[in-house]
C-alpha cells in the first residue's frame, strides 16, 4: 500500500542508529566493498604525461594516490620531493600508458625543474622503467577512459558461472543488473525466465570470465535444474551464438585481478566435518566429504540418516569456503550442533557417531586458520542479504561472534528469518549506507512506522522525533504510490548529481569539505538522491544549522513537491526541519539551481551538469564579499532569514550521556576526492591546501563567515600578496566620525589586518569591544561579513551593544562599496 512505501523511502540510518543507541560496523571490515571502489589505478603505476610547460613533449610520471577519476602524479626524477606533485583528471588530461610515445613518435623530454638531476635521459628511463607496472591502457584511452571498472560489467555482459550444487561444470550467465558490484545473473538461454536467477558479488570465486572453463579443462554444460527446458541441439546453438558475440559482451580481464585465489586442499572422500549449508545458513550440522574432484574442489553433503530422503543438501567447496569446520568446533565454542535428521535422541556425540559410521574426522590441518581480527563487535549494525530471498537486503544486527563468524539477526524481511551464520569475509554483507549509495531498496525495520497524518509542535525532544516527525500538511495529498518507490524509472529517476567543487562555494559551505564529497550521487529515485545531496551539503557547511535554516520550507510557501525531514548538528545541539524536495526528473535541474541561489553559492556548484573546465557563471573571479553583495542585490538585500521566523525548525539539546555520532557517507561511497585542485595545478598551491586548512575549523567557536575568512587570512600572502606598506593601518585622524557624514576610508578594509580592525574600533564608541575582535582574530575581510545575528551569537553581546557595533560595521561596508568595490 501507499503508506508502507513511504515508510520504506523514509528510513534513515543516522536516525535509526541514534534511536537504537547502536554503532555501524566499520567500513574497512568489508574488504570486498573497498576493492569494488578502486578505480583500476594504483599507487606506483607509471604513465606518460604531457609536460605542462611544453604540451608537445611528454615525461614519465608515477601515481602517488588515486581519488575517483583524479590521480595525484609526480614526474619521475623528483624522488621524494612532493613540491611538484599535481592532480590530473583522467577524462581531460593528456595521459597515456608506458610505450605510447614510442609507438606514436612523440617526444619524451625531461621537464625543466629536474633537468640538472638527469644528465642521461636514456639511461634514466631504462632504470626507472625496468620492471615497472604501466597504468591500464583501456582505462586511459577509448570508451572505458575514466570509468570505474565496475561500471564495465553492464547489463548484457556475459560471464561463466561454476555449478555450485553438484558438479564442476560451468555455464554462461547474462548480467541482468549490477548494483555496486552485486550482480543479478540469468543463465544463457532462459530469456525472460527469472525463476533461476542468482545474485552474486562480482568477486565471487565461482564467477569467471567467458573462456575460463575451456582454459581450465571444465565442460560448458547447463545445470541439471534447467537442462530439461531445452533440447541438446538448442543448447549447442546457444553456445555457438555466445562464441560469435564474445567480443561485444566480454568483460575486461583486469576486473577480476582482486578475486580470491583458490588454494590446494587436503580433504579425502568420506571424511566427516561440521558445516553450514550456504543456501540455509541457520544451523551447524554434521557433514561428509562426498567426492573429491581435484586438488582444488570437493563436494560436501549435509548428513541425513533417513533412508528415504530425496533432495540431499550438497554443494561444491574449496579450501577457503565459508562454513566448514573441524569436528567438535561447535562444542569448543559453546554452540549447538544440529543432529542429522533420523539420528536417535537429541544428545549428539561425535565419537559415537564416527564409530557408528565407520568414518574418520577431517584433521585440523585441512581447515584454514580462523581470525578474530576483523573489527566486528556484538550489536553492531550492517546491511545483509536475506539468504532465503537474495533479492532482499535487510538491516542486520550482530548478535554473536565466534572466531571469524557472525550471527546476524535480520530485520524487516518479508518473511521472518532465523539468525544467519555468515563469515566476516562474506560478500553478502555490506556497510551501513551501501544500499542508499547504490540506489537499491533496503528493507526497513517494521517498527519504524511514521504517522503521516500528524502535524506536530515546533520544538520536540530529540528522543521523540522518530515517532513524530515534522511532516507538512501537504503530504496528505502527496503520498508516494508504492510503484514510485519500487520502480525507479523515467519520470521519477533522478540523473547523476555532480558536485562541481571548483565552483564558488559561497559564505555557508566549507570549500575544503565540498572538495571531499563524492564526485556524484545517483542515479536513482529523485527523493532519495536529492535528500542525500542536501544531507551532504548540510554536513559540508561551516554551520550546518544555518544551511538547514536556509533550505527549510516556509510555512506560507506554495507546496510543489515532497517534504523530507533533514537533520543538522552544531555545537552539541540537534536541529531538524522539513525541506521540500522535487519528485520528478524534469524539475531536478531547476531545484538544484534554486537551492544553490538560496545558499549564495555558484548556481553550478551542484546539479546534473558536470563543470569540466570553466564554469559558465565565471564564478572563479568572485570573492566571498563581492559574491554576497551580488546575491544581496539580486535578492533585494535578503541575505538569510531572521532568526525568529523559522516555524518548522526544531532544536533539541543533546543528551549528556549520548555519544556524538557523525554520519559516515558511503556514496557513492565512491572514493572521496582529497584536493580541490585539478588538472595540473601543483598540489602545494593555495587551492591544494585549502581543504586541510578549512577542515581544521570544524569545531571553531566562530560563525561560518569568521571561520571562512580566517582561512582566507591565512592564505592572504599567497592569494592577494598585500605588503605591509599597502596595508597601511588607518589612524583615528584619517577616519571622520561625524554620524551625519559618510565614513571616508584611506585604505581598503579588505586589506585590514586584525590590528587595523582593533585600531578602527578603538576610534569609535565601541572601543571596549575591540578586545573581542583581537581574541577572535577578526581581520578586514571577516569584519565585512559580520551581521547582527552573527555578532549576537558569536560574541555573546546583548542587543543594544550588538546594534551599536553593527552600525559601525555597516558604515565600513557602505564606505567599502562606494570607494573600493569597483
N, C-alpha and C positions, 0 to 999 in steps of 0.2 A: 504494500500500500504506500501511498504518497508520503505519509508521515514517517514511516520507517526509513525510507530512502533519505529523507532529510537528516534523520539522526545519524545514518551512516556517513553522510557527507560531512557532518559537523564534528566528528571525532577529532580530538586534538591531543597529541601525545604529551605536550607540555602540561596541559591541564590535568590529564589523566595521571601523570607521574606525581604531580603535586598533590592531587586528591588522594592517591593511594599511599603517598609517602615512600614510593619505590624509586630505584635508580635504574637507568638504562644500562644494559651490558655494554662494555667499552667497544667502540667501533673497531679498534685494532684486533679484537678477538675473532673477527670474521675475515679470515685471510683471503677467501675466495672473492669477497666483495672488494677488498683492497686491490687484488690482482685485476679485477674487471675494470677498475678506474684508471689503470695505466694507459698512457696514450700510444704505446708502441715504441716510444723513445726512452732511452735510459741514460743516466749519467755515465760519462766515459765514452759514449759513442762519438764517432767523428764524422764530420761532413765538410763539404766545400761551400764557402760563403762569399758573396760579393763583398769586396773591401769598400767600406763606406766612402773613403776619400777618393777612390778611383773605381767607379762602377764597372769598368771593363776588365778589371782584374779580380782574382779570387784568391782565397787562402784557406788553409785547413783550420777548422775550429773544433773544440771539444764541448760536448753538452755538459754543463755543470749541474743544472737541475731542470725539471720539467714542471709545467703547470698548465693543464688543459692543452690548448693549442699554442701555448707560449713556451719558448725554450730560452734558457739563460746560457749564453755561449761565451767561450774565451778562446781567442786566437792562440794556436799552438806557438810557443816561443815566450809567452808571458809567464810560464811556470806557475808559481803560487801567487803571483801578483793579481789581485782582484780588481784593480782600479779601472781596467778597460773592459770588464765584463759587460755584455749588452744583451738586451732581450730582443727576441725575434718572434714574429707571428708566422707560423708555418704557412698560413694561407696567403700572406702578402710578401714575405721576404724572399730573396733570391737564394734559395738553399738547394743543395744537390748532394747525392751520395758520393763517396770517395771514388775517383776514377772518371767522374763526369767531365772534368776539364780536358783530360787527355782525349777522351772519345769525341768531344765537340770542339777540339782545337781552341780552347780558351786558355788564358794565361794565368798561371799560378805565380803570384808575386808577394813577397814578404811585405806586410804593412809597415808604414813609416816608423811607427812607435817602437818596433823591435828589430829594425834593420841592423843596428850595430851588434845585436846579440846573435845574429845568424849569418856568419860570413859565407858559409857554403850551403846554399839552398837545397841542392840536390841531395847532399849527404844528410842534411837535417830531415828532409821528408822521408828518406829511406829509413832513418832511425825511428821517427815517431809513428810511421805507418806500419812498421813491422808487427804483425800480429794484432793490429788494431781492428776494432769492430765498427763497420760503417753503419750509419743510420739507414733504416729500411728504405730502399728506393721507392717502393709502392706507396709509402706514406708521405713522400716528398714530392712526387710527381703524379700526374694523371688524375683519374676520378677519385682515388682514395686520399688525395692530398689533404692533410689537416683533419681527417676524420678520426674519431675514436674508433679503434679497431673493432670494438664490439658492435658498432653500427653496421659493419660489413656483413654480419650474419643477418641478412634481411629476410623478410618473408619470401618464400620461394627458393631460398638456398637449400642445397641438399647436403646431407651428412650420412655417415653409416653408423648404425646402432647395433651393438652386440646384443644377442638374445640373452637376457639376464636370468631366465627362468629354468631352462632345461638343456641348453646346448651352446656351443661356441659359434654357431652360425651368426652371420650379420645380415642386415637388410637396409636398404636405402630409406631414409626418412626425410620428409619435407619440413622446413621450418614454417609453422603457421603464424607464430607470434614470437617476438623477442622482447622480454620485459627485463631490462637491466642485466642481460646475460642469462636469464632463466627462459628456456626455450620450450614452446609448445610444439611437439613433434607429431607428425602423422605419417604412417607408413606409406611408401610409394605404392600407388595402385588403388588406394582406398577413396580417392577423390574427396567427396564431401562427408564420408562416413567418419564421424568423430568418436565413435564408441571405443576405439583402441588408442586414442591419443595419449601421449605421455608428456609430462613436464620434467625436464632435466636441466641442470645448470650446464653451461657450455664447457666447463672444465671437468665434467663427469668422466671417470676413467673408461666407461663403456661407450663413450661417444667419440667418433673419429671422422677424419676427412674422408671424402669419397676416394676409394683406391686402397684404403688401409687393409681390407680383408685380403685382396689379391697379393699385396706386398708381404703379408704375414702368413699366408697359406691357409686362410679360412674361406669357407664357401659362402657365397651370397645366396641366401635362401630366405623366403618369407617365413616368419614364425608360424608354428603349428596353429596358433589361435586364429590366424587369418588365411592360412594356406588353402582351405577348402572354399574360400569365397570366389576364387577364380581357377581356371584350368591351368595346367602346367605351361601350355603354349602361351597363354595370356601373360603369365609371369615372365617368361623368356622375352616376350615382345616388350614388356615394360622395362626390363633390364637393358635391352638393346637401345631403346629410346633414351634412357638415362645416360648411357655412354656417349650417344651422339650429342647430347646437350650439356656434357660435363663442363665445358669451358664457361658457359653462361651462368651456371648455378653453383660454381665452386666457391669455396671459402678460402681466404689466404692462409697459407701454412703456418705463418708465424703467430697466428691467433692461438694455436694450441701449444706454444712453446712452454707455457707455465703449467701444463697439465701434469698431475702427479705421475711419476714413472712407476710402473708396476714391477715389483721385485720378485725374486725367486722364493717359492715356498718349500716347506719340507713335510707337508702332510702326506699320509698314506691312506689308502682305501680302508674303511672300517673303523677308523679312529673316532672316538667319542669326544664331544666338547659341549660347551654351553653356547647358546646362540639366541639372537633376537631376529625374528623374521622381518626384513626391511619393509614388507608390504603390510605388516600388522605389528608395529614395534611397541607392543604394550607389555609383553611378559618375556622372561628369560626361560628358555626351555632346553632340555637335553636334545642333542642333535648328533648326526652321524655324517662322516665324510663318505658320500655315496660313490663318488667317482673322481679320479684324478685325470684331467685332460692332458696336462703337460706340466712343465715346471713353473708355470705362471697361474694357471686356473684349475679350480677343483669345484665339485658340485656338493652342496650340503643339503641334507633333508632333515626337517624337524621331526623328531621321533614321534610315532603314533603306533601304539600297540594293539589297536583294534584291527582285526584281520580284514574287515570288510571295507576299510577306508579307501575311497576312490581318489579324491583330489588331494594329493600329497603336497606339502609345502616345501618346494625345492627352489634353490637359487644358486647361481654361479658366484663364486668368491675368488678373491686373490689374497695375498698375504696381508695387505693393509685394509681389507674390507672391514667396515664398521660392524660391531655387534657380534663378534666371535670371541669367546673367552675360554680359558682353560677350565677343566673340570674343577669344582669346588670354589670357583671365583665368587659366585653369589654368596656362598656360605661365609667365606672370609670377609665379605663386605656387608654382612648382615642383611642380605636381600633374599626375597622369596624366589625359589626356583619352582616353576610350574611343572608338576609331574606330567609325563606323557599321557595323552588320553588312553584309557584302558589299563593304566597302572593300578595295581591293587593297593588301596589305602592312600592316605594323604601325606604321610611322612616319607618323603623320598630320600633314599640313601644311595650315594654314588657307588660305594664299594659293593653293595649287594647287586646293584643294577648292572655294573660291569661284569660281575661274576655270572649273573643271570644271562646276559647277552653274549658272554664269552668274548668280550671286546677289550681293547686297551684304550686308555685315555691319551689324547694328543699331548705330548710333552710341552712344558712351558716354553721351550726354545722355539716352538712353531709360531708363537704369537708375538706380535710387536710389543715393545715396551710401552706402557701407558703412562701419560704425563698428567700432572695436576697443575702445571704452569700454563694457564690459559686465560686468566682474567675474569672468568665467570664466577659469580657468587650466588648463594641462595637468595631468592626473592627478587633477583634482577629481572628486568623485562626485556623482551625482544620480539621479533616477528618470526613466525614459523609456519611452514607448510603443513596443512592438515593431511596426514598420511592416508586417511580414508577417502578424502576428496581433494586431490592435489591442486585443483583449481583454486581452492581457498587458501588464503594466507591469513593467519589469525594472530591476535595478541597472545604471547606466551609468557608464563612465569616459571622461573627455575625453582622447582620445589625441593630438589635433592641433587647432590653432585657426588659421584664416586669415580675417582681417577679422572679419566678424560671423557666421562659420560654424564649427560644431563638428563634429569627427569623433568619434563615440561608439562604444565597444565595449560591447555588451550582454552581461550575464552571466545565466545561469540560464534562458534561454528554452528552451521545449520542444524546438525545433529550432535548431541553430546558425544565427546570422545574421551576415552580413558587417558591417564597420564602416558605420555610418549617417552620412549628412551632414545636419545639421539647422541651421536658423537659430537664433541666440540668442533670437529673438523667437517661436520655435515654441511653439504651445500644446499640444504633445505632450511637453514636458519639464517636470519638477516638482522641487521641492526635496526633499532628504533628509527622510524622515518624512511626506511627503504622503499616501502610501497608508495608513499606520497611522492618521494623523489622520482620514482619511475612511472607515476601515473597509473598505479594499479590499486584496485579497491581492497583495502584492509578490512577484514571482518571486525566491526567494533564490538565492545563488550555489551551484553544485553542490558546491564543495569544503568548505563549512561543515557537515560531517556530524558528528553527535554520537553517540557510543556510549551508547545508553540503558541498557545492562545494567551499566555500570561504576559502582561506588561508589568515591570517591577519598578520599585523605587530607585532613586538615583544612586544612593550610597549603600553598598552591601558589604558585609564582612566577607573577606576572601574565601572562607571555607564554604559559604553558601552558594558560591557562584555557579558551580556545576549543576545544581538542581534548579536554579532560577536565573537563567542568563538574560542579558538585556536584548530583547527582541522587539523590533519595531512593529507597530500595528499592521503596517503594510504586508508583513509576512503572512498574515492570514490569507491574503489573496495571492501571495507569491510562492506558495508551496511548490517545491520541485516535484515533477512527476517521477515515478520510480524509473521510467525509461531514461530520463535525463541523466541520472546518476550511474546507471549501468551501461548504457550505450553511449560511449563518448564519440560522437561523430558529427560531421558537418557543422550544423548550427551552433552546437554547444562546445565544439572543440577549439580551445584557445591555441593559437600558434605559439612558437617559442618566444619568450620574452627575454630580450637581451639586456644585460647591464653594461652600458657603454661607459666604462669607468674613466675614460679620458675626458668625458664631457664635464661641464661645470657642476659642482655638487651643491652649491648654494649654502645658505647660512646654517641649516639644520643638520645636514648629513656630513659625516666624517669621511673625507675623501679616501683616507687610508683604509677604512673598513669597507667602503664601496669597492675598492680595488681587490679586496679579498673575497668578495662574493663570487659565486659561480658565474661562469660566462653567460649561462642562460638557464631559464626554468621552463619546463614544458617540453613538448606539447601535452595537452590533457584537458580535462574538464575546466571550463572558464573559471568557475568559482574557486576550485582548488588551486589552480595555477596563480590566479591573481591574489588570493589570500596568502599564498606562500611568498609571493613577490613583496606584498605590503609588510608581512612579518619580517622579512629580511631587511627591508628599508628601515623599519622602526628600530631594529636591533643595530643598524649601522649609524644611528643618529648620535649626536653629542648628548642630547636629552631625549630619550625615547618617548617620554610622556608628552613632550611638546609636539613631536611629529604625530603622535596618536591624536592629539587635540586638533591639529590641522586637518587630519584625514577624517575625523568623525562626522557623522551625518547630522546636519542641522534638523532640529525638530520640525521647523516650518518649511524645509526644502521639499521640492517635488520628489516623489518616490518613483524611481525608474528601474531599479534593479533588485538585488538580493542583499539582505542585511547579514553581515558577518560580524561576530564579536571578536575583536582583536585585543591583545594584551600588551602592556609595556611595563617594564620595571625600571625604577630610577631611585637611587638613594634609599633603598630599603622599603620603598612603597611599591604597591602593585596598582596599575591603572587598567581600566577596561573601557572600551567604547564600541558602539555599533558603527561599522563603516559600510558604506554602500559599495557593492561590487557588481559589475555587469555580468550577465549570464550568457550572452551570445557573442559569437566571434566577431560579428560585424561592428561591435561597439568597443572592442578591446583597444584599438589604436587611439581612439578619441579619449577613452578613460585614462590611458597611460599618460597622454599629453596633459590632460586637465589635472591629473594628480601631480605631475612634475611642476605645473604652474602653481598649484597650492603650496608646494614645498619650496618655491622660489629657486628651483634649480633649472638647468638646461632642459627644455621640453623633450630632448632626445636622450636624457640620462638613462631611461629605461623604456622599452617598448618593443614592438615586433620588428623594428628596423635595427640592423646592426650597423653602427657607425665604424667604418673600416679605417678611414684616413682622416678626412676633415669633416667636422660637424657642420651641417647646413645652417645652424644658428650662429656659427662663428663665435661660439661661447668661450673659446680659449683666450680671447682678448679681455674678458671682463674680470675685474677683481670682485671680491665679496661685496665691498661697499657700493661700487658702481652698479652691480647687478641687483642688489637690494633696492637701490634708488630707482633703477629701471623698472623693476617689478612694482615698486610703490606707485610710480606714475601710471603704469598700465592698469593697476588695480585700484585706482583712485585713492592712493595712500593707505589702502587697507593691507597692512602687513601683519599677519597673525590675527588672533581674536582676543578680545578682552578676557582676562582670567575668570570672570564671573559667569560668562554666558555659555557654559558647557553643560547643558542639562542632561546629556546622556553619558557623560564621562564619569566612571566610577573609580574611587580610590580607596584603598584599604591599607592600614599599617601592617607590615609583615609580622607574623608571629615571631617572638624572640627565639623560640626553640626550634624553628623550622629552618633547615639549611637552605642557603641560597642556591637556586639551580639556574644554570644558564642553558638555554635550549641549544642543542647541537644541531646544526643543519647539515643534511647529507645531500644536497641537491645533486642533486643534480648530481647528492653527494657526488658530483664530478669533482676533479681535483681543483683546489682553490688557487686563484692567482695570487702571487705574493708580491707583485710590484705594480706600480701604477704607470711605469714607463714601458713602452713597446716600440718595436721597430728601430733597433739600433740606437736607442737612447742609452747612454752609458748608465750602468746600474748605480754608479756612485753619485749621479746628478741629483739636484733637489727633488725632481719628480720621483726618482727611485727611492729616496729615503723618506718620502712623506708618509708612507704607510706606517713605518715604525714609529716616527715621531708623534703622529697623531694618535696612534693607538695607546701611547703611554698615558694619554689624558683620560682614559676610560672612567676612572673614579674621581676625576677632578671635582673640586667644590665649585668651580666656576660654571657659568652658563655655557651653552653651546657656543655663543659668539666669542666669549672670552677665551675659551679653550682653543677655538679655531684660530683666533688671532694671535694667541701666544705662540702657537705653532708657526704662524707666518712671521712673527718677530724673530723666532729662532733662525728662520731661513732668510731674513731680510738682506743680509750682506750678500748672499748668493743671488737673490732674485732681483733686488732693486739696486744694489751696490750704492747705497747712500753713504757718503762720508760724514764725519763729524762736522766738517765745515758747512756742508749743505744742510745739515740737520741743526742749524743754529737755534738754540732754545729761545723762545720768546721771553722777553723780560717784561715785568709789570708795566713799564712805561710804554712798551710797544702796544699794549692792549688798552683800548679805550673802553672804560667800563660803564659809560652812561647807558642806562637801560633804554632810554628813548632812541639812542643811536645804534646803528648796526655795528657789530663787532668787526674790527679790521685786524686781520692776522698778517704777520710778517713772514710766516713760514707755513708750509703745507702741513696740516695736522696729521696727515697720513704718515709723515716722516718723523713725528714726535717720538721721542724715547719716553720711558717711564718717568725719568727725571723731569722732562719737559711738561708732561701732564701734571705732575705734582706741583711744579712751579706755577702753572696756569691756575690750578685750583686754589693755591695759596694767595693768589691775587684777587679771589672772589670772596663772597661771604660764606662759602662752603669750605674755608681753609681747614677746619677741624677734621674734615673727611679725607684730606689728602693722604693721611697715613694708610687708610684702607687701600687706596689706589697703589701705594708703594708696596704694601704687603701682597696684594693680588697681582702685582706686575702688569698693570694695565697701561699699554702704550697708546699711541695716537690712533692706530687702526682699531684697537679694541674699544677705545673711547667712542669712536664714531658709530659703533654698533650697539652701544648701550641704549636700552629703552626703560621705561618706568617699571614694567613687571620684572625685568632682569635686575634692575638696581634694587628693588624691594626684596626680591627673593635671595639674591646672592650676597647682598651687603647687609641684609637684616636691618634695614632702616625703616623708621616709621614713615607714614605717608607724607607728613609735612617736609622733613629734610629731603626725602626722596624727590618730591616735586621740585623743590628749590634747586637740587643738584641737576635734575633733568632739564630745568630751564637753561642752565649754563651750557649743558651738553648740546641742547637744541640750537643755542646761539652759535656754538662752534660748528655744528653741522651746516647751518644756514650759510655761515661765512665760507665754509669749505665749498659748498655747491656754487656760491656766487663767484668766489675768487679762483678756485683751483680745479673744479670738476671738469671743465672743458679743456 
